Amino acid sequence: MEHIEMLFRFAGGLGMFLYGMNVMADGLQKSAGDRMKHLLEFLTRNRVMGILVGAGVTAIIQSSSATTVMVVGFVNAGLMTLVQAVGVIMGANIGTTITAWLVSMSEWGAVLKPEFFAPLLIGIGAFMLLFAKKEKAKDVSEILIGFGVLFVGLSFMSDSITPYRDAPIFSEAFRILGSNPILGILTGLVVTAVIQSSSASVGILQTLAANGVVNWSSAVFITLGQNVGTCVTALLSSLGANRTAKRAAVIHLLFNVIGAVVFGIGMFVIFSFNRVWAGAQVNSVGISIFHTVFNILNTVILYPFANTLVKLSGVLVKEPVTQEEEEMGEDAACGLPHLDSRLLETPSFAVEGAVKEVVRMGELALLHMQTVFDAVRTGNRKWVDKAFQIEQTMNKYEKQMVEYLAQLSKGSLTERQRLTVGNLVYTVSDLERIGDHCDNIAELAQSMIQDDLSFSQEAMKGFEEITELAMDSVKAAVLARETERMAYVQQVIQIEDEIDDLEEDLRTEHIDRLARNECSAAKGVFFLDMLSNIERIADHANNIVGYVADEGEE
């Protein structure tokens, strides 16, 4: 029974460790808030900035696997190029060492031992969570609770191992792993692949090391294997992605495999000459140091060869370009949204990605407007057919966006992010309604072409004037959603008033033409219906900037 109890304690400790990491990461993401989304802008600058962002994001979400999966999602969504992805992947490997340093805190001094301060952190966090009213305070409470539970879990794992620290099986197992680099690397790889977290597997190794049962040679080779094992998550994630996203996952694998091979050979040679060091016991701080040195040096060594890694990934992933990818490349505006469930792993980035996709839908709505207005001006049936095709795409776009935003709303979001997601749903609905009004105008244009009707020169002049204002209104609304600048909000409000006044004037002028028999009743019906649809388009643009203004007040 004693052995079973220790097994249960170890399993419970591992569970608390993983849960604590997850809760702490959620709290950190919420606390970072909108600052997280600005990191996406840095990714497009240069590779060095990508490394810094990759390290920073991984330090926040406490998982290089999650960061790399997110990168695969970005690449799949067209938000990041492969060259930019290389920098983020390198940085993610550096950022994941933060967890190792957190685990090794117990060996920095008695005051930093988990059993000393973890219960206090959980207590403070629980009181803040129950009684604090401000959202920021609740985010901090999640960080404290997660941090405390993480260390309590480590304490449980350590206590369960303590009775067996002198057991021969441990010393013999790690002696074998240390003398056989390939076996050591495979062990680290398999354990990490199974639990889907290099941070957790390194934490387990450090817990064993803290109990004095791990030697330097086995720790080094297992750690190298853990760095390779973390690639499994991204590889699995890329299975349903496009060709470029698969290449991003392969780059991650190449980066870690090359590093493991180079350092594995180097450390094997060093240990062969210094067998005393190889067999000496290592503590958790020593593992943290090696883990950090390995990832930093690996990045420094392979940084100049980033483009080579990209080319090599192209050689390994020879999947042909799909028809959908070709169509996306030719006209991205007409494609469906670049949504990827991988981004949901990091809600802050997913919100930013969703905003970009809503902006793309807005650009598609502008294309729809331009097409139907051209159909009316030219009387050319090809513009009508193109407008009907765009309307079908708009409907599909709306369905996919709403489904994705519904998934996103279930994630760990701040109140402002939750407000933004809700407003994006409304914005998508308004853009789809703009598409419906464009479809109505296309049907009216089709009927005019069939009946061989056209507007008078005076009516066409008024049509040109109001459609130009409508285009300006929707353009400004899309820019307001993209930039959150209040200047665009005010511009749309002003244009909407101008369109209302102009529509009333054009209706009055049209009635006067009817009274003078200068226009037929048939043409008049088409003209008035088009004015009504154009005015409704401006109303939906006004709704969109209303959501942006609502967020600006928060």
VENRA-V297440 format. One record per backbone hydrogen bond with DSSP energy under -0.5 kcal/mol. CO is the residue of the C=O (numbers start at 1). NH is the residue of the N-H. Records with the same first field share a line. If there is no record, write none. Layout:
# VENRA-V297440
CO: NH ; NH
This chain:
# VENRA-V297440
1: 5
2: 6
3: 7
4: 8
5: 9
6: 10
7: 11
8: 12
9: 13
10: 14
11: 15
12: 16
13: 17
14: 18
15: 19
16: 20
17: 21
18: 22
19: 23
20: 24
21: 25
22: 26
23: 27
24: 28
25: 29
26: 30
27: 31
28: 32
29: 33
32: 35
33: 36 ; 37
34: 38
35: 39
36: 39 ; 40
37: 40 ; 41
38: 41 ; 42
39: 43
40: 44
41: 44
42: 45 ; 46
46: 50
47: 51
48: 52
49: 53
50: 54
51: 55
52: 56
53: 57
54: 58
55: 59
56: 60
57: 61
58: 62 ; 63
63: 67
64: 68
65: 69
66: 70
67: 71
68: 72
69: 73
70: 74
71: 75
72: 76
73: 77
74: 79 ; 80
75: 78
81: 85
82: 86
83: 87
84: 88
85: 89
86: 90
87: 91
88: 92
89: 93
90: 94
91: 95
92: 96
94: 97
95: 98
96: 99 ; 100
97: 101
98: 102
99: 103
100: 104
102: 105
103: 106
104: 107
105: 108 ; 109
109: 112
110: 113
113: 116 ; 117
114: 118
117: 121
118: 122
119: 123
120: 124
121: 125
122: 126
123: 127
124: 128
125: 129
126: 130
127: 131
128: 132
134: 138
135: 139
136: 140
137: 141
138: 142
139: 143
140: 144
141: 145
142: 146
143: 147
144: 148
145: 149
146: 150
147: 151
148: 152
149: 153
150: 154
151: 155
152: 156
153: 157
154: 158
155: 159
156: 160
157: 161
158: 162
159: 163
161: 164
162: 165
164: 167
167: 170 ; 171
168: 172
169: 173
170: 174
171: 175
172: 176
173: 177
174: 178
175: 179
176: 180
179: 181
180: 184
181: 185
182: 186
183: 187
184: 188
185: 189
186: 190
187: 191
188: 192
189: 193
190: 194
191: 195
192: 196 ; 197
197: 201
198: 202
199: 203
200: 204
201: 205
202: 206
203: 207
204: 208
205: 209
206: 210
207: 211
208: 211 ; 213
209: 212
214: 282
215: 219
216: 220
217: 221
218: 222
219: 223
220: 224
221: 225
222: 226
223: 227
224: 228
225: 229
226: 230
228: 231
229: 232
230: 234
231: 235
232: 236
233: 237
234: 238
236: 239
237: 240
238: 241
242: 246
243: 247
244: 248
245: 249
246: 250
247: 251
248: 252
249: 253
250: 254
251: 255
252: 256
253: 257
254: 258
255: 259
256: 260
257: 261
258: 262
259: 263
260: 264
261: 265
262: 266
263: 267
264: 268
265: 269
266: 270
267: 271
268: 272
269: 273
270: 274
274: 278
275: 279
276: 280
277: 280
278: 217
280: 216
283: 287
284: 288
285: 289
286: 290
287: 291
288: 292
289: 293
290: 294
291: 295
292: 296
293: 297
294: 298
295: 299
296: 300
297: 301
298: 302
299: 303
300: 304
302: 305
303: 306
305: 309
306: 310
307: 311
308: 312
309: 313
310: 314
311: 315
312: 316
313: 317
316: 318
322: 326
323: 327
324: 328
325: 329
326: 330
327: 331
331: 334
332: 335
337: 339
340: 343
341: 344
342: 345
343: 346
346: 349 ; 350
347: 351
348: 352
349: 353
350: 354
351: 355
352: 356
353: 357
354: 358
355: 359
356: 360
357: 361
358: 362
359: 363
360: 364
361: 365
362: 366
363: 367
364: 368
365: 369
366: 370
367: 371
368: 372
369: 373
370: 374
371: 375
372: 376
373: 377
374: 378
375: 379
380: 383 ; 384
381: 385
382: 386
383: 387
384: 388
385: 389
386: 390
387: 391
388: 392
389: 393
390: 394
391: 395
392: 396
393: 397
394: 398
395: 399
396: 400
397: 401
398: 402
399: 403
400: 404
401: 405
402: 406
403: 407
404: 408
405: 409
406: 410
407: 410
408: 411
411: 413
414: 418
415: 419
416: 420
417: 421
418: 422
419: 423
420: 424
421: 425
422: 426
423: 427
424: 428
425: 429
426: 430
427: 431
428: 432
429: 433
430: 434
431: 435
432: 436
433: 437
434: 438
435: 439
436: 440
437: 441
438: 442
439: 443
440: 444
441: 445
442: 446
443: 447
444: 448
445: 449
446: 450
447: 451
448: 453
449: 452
456: 460
457: 461
458: 462
459: 463
460: 464
461: 465
462: 466
463: 467
464: 468
465: 469
466: 470
467: 471
468: 472
469: 473
470: 474
471: 475
472: 476
473: 477
474: 478
475: 479
476: 480
477: 481
478: 482
479: 483
480: 484
485: 488 ; 489
486: 490
487: 491
488: 492
489: 493
490: 494
491: 495
492: 496
493: 497
494: 498
495: 499
496: 500
497: 501
498: 502
499: 503
500: 504
501: 505
502: 506
503: 507
504: 508
505: 509
506: 510
507: 511
508: 512
509: 513
510: 514
511: 515
512: 516
513: 518 ; 519
514: 517
520: 524
521: 525
522: 526
523: 527
524: 528
525: 529
526: 530
527: 531
528: 532
529: 533
530: 534
531: 535
532: 536
533: 537
534: 538
535: 539
536: 540
537: 541
538: 542
539: 543
540: 544
541: 545
542: 546
543: 547
544: 548
545: 549
546: 550
547: 551
548: 552
549: 553
551: 554
